[in-house]
Structures are given as structure tokens and as C-alpha cells.
Amino acid sequence: MRSIVIAAALFAVSAPAFAEDAAPAAEVVRATTGATLRDATGLRVGKVSRVLADGSVQIIYGQKFVVVPATTLSMVEDKLVTSLSKREVAKLR
């Protein structure tokens, strides 16, 4: 019984150290309808026609709707940017 209490105390003391080693949370990008989406080189990819519940954005690219995943989006100098190239966006569905 005594060893359980000691183990619990050691874990409680070391828990904050584990929290410090954790990776920082990813920045949440708040895209808005009508925003211009750019690729990593700054080229215009398209305008956001819809923001999906998971944060992905839907744009019209080459006469078709494509969904750009939220995991590729970031804000750079107050501009909405995807890490995908225009060629990669063209391959999305």
C-alpha cells in the first residue's frame, strides 16, 4: 500500500514535466467565405466559396468545386495560404 502512495506521488510530481514536453497546439485558421486562397508561393488559387465544419475550405478551381483540407491552411501576413501547390489543388476532388 505504501508503495502505491509513493508511486502516485512521484507521478503527480512528474506530470507537469510531461506537459512541458508536449508539442504546441496547432494554430486554428478561421477562413471566411470570399477570402482569397493562395498557394505557398503566393499565387492566387481561388476564392473561398464555403467553409466546412472541419475548417476545410471549398473553392472553385477550373470549373469544379474542390475541398482544400484544413490541415494545409495557415495565415501568412493576414492572408489565407495553403501548403499545396496549384498543381496539387487541381488534383483534389
N, C-alpha and C positions, 0 to 999 in steps of 0.2 A: 504494500500500500504506500509505503514511504517513497519507493522508487517512482511510482506513478505521479505523486505530487511533485517530486523533483523534476521529472521529465516534463510535466506540464509547465512548471515554472521556467525551465530552460527554453521551451518552445515559445512561451509568451514573450520572453526577453529577446529571442532571435527573430520573431515575426517582423518587427519593423525593418530589420536589415534586409529581409527578403523583399519587402515593398520598395525599398530604395533601388534595388537591382532591376526591378521590372521596367520594361520598355515604356516610354511615354505614350500616352493615348494619341491615336491618330487625330489630326485636326478634322473637324466636321466641316464640309464645304456646303454652304447654303446657296445652291444655284437658284436662279429665278427665271421664270418664263420671259423670253425676249432677250436674255443675256446672250452675248456673242461668245461662242466657244472657240478657243484657239488651240493649235497643237503646240508641242514643246518648243518649236522654232518660232512661234508667234504668228504663224499663218492662220487666217480665218478658216474655220471648219464649217461653221453654220450657226444659226440662231436656235436657242433652246425653245422648243415648242411645248414641252411638257416636262415637269419634274416628277419622277416616280417616287413612291413611298420609301424605297430603299436609298434614295438620294441619287440614283442614276438619272441621266437626262436623255430625253428623246429629241433628236434633231432631224431635219430633212436634209439628206445628203444624196445628191444625184438622183432626184425624183423618187426617193424611197425614204421611209422612216427607219432610222437606226437608233439603237439604245446604246449610249456610251456608259460603261459601268462606273459607279460611284467611286470605286477603288482607284480609278485612273484620274480622278478630278482633283484639282487643287486651285488655290487662289494665288496668283503671282502679280504683284503690283496692282491689286484690286481687279484683276482680270481672271475670268474663268478659263482654266487651261487643262487639257488632258495630256497625259504622258504618251498617248498613242500618236502615231504619225497619221497624216491624211490618208495614206495608203492603207493603214490598219483600220481606220474608221470606215473606209469604203468596204472592207470585208465583213463588217459587223452586220447583224440582222436586226 
